[in-house]
Amino acid sequence: MTTLTALALTCSLKPSPAPSSSDLIADQVLTELASHEVTGDKIRLVDYDIRPGVEADMGDGDQWPQIRRRILDADILLISTPTWLGQMSSIAKRALERLDAELSVTDDQERPILFDKVAIAAVVGNEDGAHAIVASLFQALNDCGFSIPAQGCTYWNGEAMTPGDYNDLDTVPEAVAATNATAARNAAHLAQALRTQPYPTPH
């Protein structure tokens, strides 16, 4: 079995080292991926100067190119985002906008450069919105070329109209733990399958 790699983009609005629920659930999914021999790493995007735009490099100190390189080197991409006003964070939207540049980039076989890579999602928040966020994430990521595994998302929503964060829980809810495990297991399986049998060339 080929060793696989995963990269988690944590889209919290809180710079490091502030506690982050999005960072916590990303860690949990990476731990599940490790049980399937997937080596994982993560980036908290708010810690970087990521310029607005839809180019691979917006210049003038833009730090997206170094993040882009790590995305291209990984087999599995996890986007972990909080929920604000029922929406994914502005940091997550910025990442999707920057990934738009990959639509026109091909590999040496003339295939979109993100083919054969897998994407999964994690969403946390004390308000509703996880399903809509995941739908938007998966549509955009699939357009870019990522493959989405069966049940490839995990999420936690706190009780409506009450305070509290995922970070505040004493234990991981059983349903969330099981969903973390499923998303990781299916992502590892699909990434291994695509490594063994890549998508065909266009000609």
C-alpha positions as CSV (number, residue, x, y, z in Angstrom):
1,M,0.0,0.0,0.0
2,T,1.3,3.4,-1.0
3,T,1.8,6.0,1.8
4,L,-0.7,8.8,1.5
5,T,-0.6,12.4,2.7
6,A,-3.3,14.8,3.9
7,L,-3.3,18.5,4.4
8,A,-5.9,20.3,6.6
9,L,-6.7,23.9,5.9
10,T,-8.1,25.3,9.1
11,C,-10.3,28.3,8.3
12,S,-10.8,29.7,11.7
13,L,-10.9,33.5,12.1
14,K,-8.7,33.2,15.2
15,P,-4.9,33.5,14.7
16,S,-2.7,30.9,16.4
17,P,-2.3,30.1,19.2
18,A,-5.9,30.9,20.1
19,P,-8.1,27.8,20.7
20,S,-10.1,27.0,17.7
21,S,-13.0,24.5,17.3
22,S,-12.2,24.2,13.6
23,D,-8.6,23.4,14.4
24,L,-9.7,20.8,17.0
25,I,-12.0,18.9,14.7
26,A,-9.3,19.0,12.0
27,D,-6.9,17.4,14.4
28,Q,-9.5,14.7,15.2
29,V,-10.0,13.9,11.5
30,L,-6.2,13.8,10.9
31,T,-5.9,11.4,13.8
32,E,-8.5,9.1,12.1
33,L,-6.6,9.4,8.8
34,A,-3.4,8.4,10.6
35,S,-5.1,5.1,11.6
36,H,-5.2,4.4,7.8
37,E,-1.5,5.1,7.3
38,V,-2.2,8.7,6.0
39,T,0.4,11.2,7.2
40,G,-1.3,14.5,8.0
41,D,-0.4,18.1,8.5
42,K,-2.4,21.3,8.9
43,I,-2.3,25.0,8.1
44,R,-4.3,27.7,9.9
45,L,-4.8,30.0,7.0
46,V,-5.5,33.2,9.0
47,D,-1.8,33.1,10.1
48,Y,-0.8,33.8,6.5
49,D,-1.0,36.8,4.2
50,I,-3.3,35.4,1.5
51,R,-4.3,38.1,-1.0
52,P,-7.7,38.3,-2.6
53,G,-7.8,37.2,-6.2
54,V,-8.1,34.2,-8.5
55,E,-4.5,33.8,-9.6
56,A,-2.0,31.2,-8.3
57,D,0.3,34.1,-7.2
58,M,-1.1,37.6,-6.6
59,G,2.4,38.9,-5.9
60,D,3.4,41.6,-3.4
61,G,4.1,39.2,-0.5
62,D,1.2,36.9,-1.2
63,Q,1.8,33.7,0.8
64,W,-0.7,31.5,-1.1
65,P,1.9,30.0,-3.4
66,Q,3.6,28.1,-0.5
67,I,0.2,26.8,0.6
68,R,-0.7,25.9,-3.0
69,R,2.5,23.8,-3.2
70,R,1.5,21.9,-0.1
71,I,-2.0,21.3,-1.5
72,L,-0.5,20.0,-4.8
73,D,1.8,17.6,-2.8
74,A,-1.0,16.1,-0.7
75,D,-3.4,13.3,-1.7
76,I,-6.2,14.4,0.6
77,L,-7.4,18.0,1.3
78,L,-9.5,18.7,4.4
79,I,-11.2,22.1,4.7
80,S,-12.3,22.8,8.2
81,T,-14.4,25.9,8.8
82,P,-16.6,27.5,11.5
83,T,-20.1,28.7,10.8
84,W,-20.9,32.4,10.9
85,L,-24.4,33.7,10.0
86,G,-25.1,30.3,8.5
87,Q,-22.1,30.6,6.2
88,M,-18.5,29.2,5.9
89,S,-15.9,31.6,7.1
90,S,-14.5,34.3,4.9
91,I,-11.1,32.5,5.2
92,A,-12.7,29.4,3.6
93,K,-14.2,31.4,0.8
94,R,-10.8,33.0,0.2
95,A,-9.2,29.5,-0.1
96,L,-11.9,28.5,-2.7
97,E,-11.3,31.7,-4.7
98,R,-7.6,31.0,-4.8
99,L,-8.2,27.4,-5.9
100,D,-10.1,28.8,-8.9
101,A,-6.8,29.4,-10.5
102,E,-6.2,25.6,-10.8
103,L,-9.1,25.2,-13.3
104,S,-6.8,26.1,-16.1
105,V,-3.7,24.2,-15.0
106,T,-3.1,20.7,-16.4
107,D,-0.5,18.0,-15.6
108,D,1.9,16.4,-18.1
109,Q,-1.0,14.2,-19.3
110,E,-3.2,17.3,-20.0
111,R,-5.5,16.5,-17.1
112,P,-6.6,19.1,-14.6
113,I,-3.9,19.2,-12.0
114,L,-6.1,18.4,-9.1
115,F,-7.4,15.2,-10.6
116,D,-6.6,12.1,-8.4
117,K,-6.9,14.2,-5.3
118,V,-9.6,13.7,-2.6
119,A,-11.3,16.5,-0.6
120,I,-13.3,16.2,2.6
121,A,-14.9,18.8,4.9
122,A,-15.4,19.5,8.6
123,V,-17.8,22.2,9.9
124,V,-18.4,23.4,13.5
125,G,-20.7,26.1,14.9
126,N,-23.3,26.9,17.5
127,E,-25.8,27.7,14.8
128,D,-27.3,25.9,11.8
129,G,-25.7,25.9,8.4
130,A,-23.4,22.8,8.1
131,H,-25.3,21.1,5.3
132,A,-25.4,24.2,3.2
133,I,-21.7,24.9,3.8
134,V,-20.7,21.4,2.9
135,A,-22.8,21.6,-0.3
136,S,-21.0,24.8,-1.3
137,L,-17.6,23.4,-0.4
138,F,-18.1,20.2,-2.3
139,Q,-19.4,21.8,-5.4
140,A,-16.5,24.2,-5.6
141,L,-13.9,21.6,-4.8
142,N,-15.3,19.1,-7.3
143,D,-15.3,21.8,-10.0
144,C,-11.6,22.2,-9.3
145,G,-11.0,18.5,-9.9
146,F,-11.1,17.0,-6.4
147,S,-13.0,13.7,-5.9
148,I,-15.5,13.6,-2.9
149,P,-15.8,10.3,-1.0
150,A,-19.0,8.8,0.2
151,Q,-20.1,10.6,3.4
152,G,-17.0,12.8,3.1
153,C,-18.0,15.4,5.7
154,T,-18.2,15.7,9.4
155,Y,-19.8,18.4,11.5
156,W,-21.0,19.6,14.9
157,N,-23.8,22.1,15.5
158,G,-24.5,23.3,19.0
159,E,-28.0,23.8,20.3
160,A,-29.6,26.7,18.6
161,M,-29.7,30.1,20.3
162,T,-27.3,29.0,23.1
163,P,-23.7,29.8,23.8
164,G,-20.9,27.2,23.6
165,D,-18.3,25.9,21.2
166,Y,-17.1,22.5,20.1
167,N,-13.9,23.4,22.0
168,D,-16.0,23.5,25.2
169,L,-17.1,19.9,25.1
170,D,-15.7,17.5,27.6
171,T,-15.8,14.6,25.2
172,V,-16.4,14.1,21.5
173,P,-20.0,13.2,20.8
174,E,-20.4,9.6,19.7
175,A,-22.1,10.6,16.5
176,V,-19.3,13.1,15.6
177,A,-16.6,10.6,16.4
178,A,-18.2,8.0,14.2
179,T,-18.7,10.5,11.3
180,N,-15.0,11.7,11.7
181,A,-14.0,8.0,11.3
182,T,-16.2,7.4,8.3
183,A,-15.0,10.5,6.4
184,A,-11.4,9.6,7.1
185,R,-11.8,5.9,6.2
186,N,-13.6,6.6,2.9
187,A,-11.1,9.4,2.0
188,A,-8.1,7.1,2.5
189,H,-9.8,4.4,0.5
190,L,-10.7,6.7,-2.4
191,A,-7.2,8.3,-2.4
192,Q,-5.6,4.9,-2.5
193,A,-7.8,3.8,-5.4
194,L,-7.0,6.9,-7.4
195,R,-3.3,6.4,-6.7
196,T,-3.6,2.9,-8.1
197,Q,-5.9,3.8,-11.0
198,P,-5.8,7.5,-11.9
199,Y,-8.5,9.2,-14.0
200,P,-8.0,8.7,-17.8
201,T,-6.4,11.3,-20.0
202,P,-8.7,13.4,-22.2
203,H,-7.4,11.9,-25.4
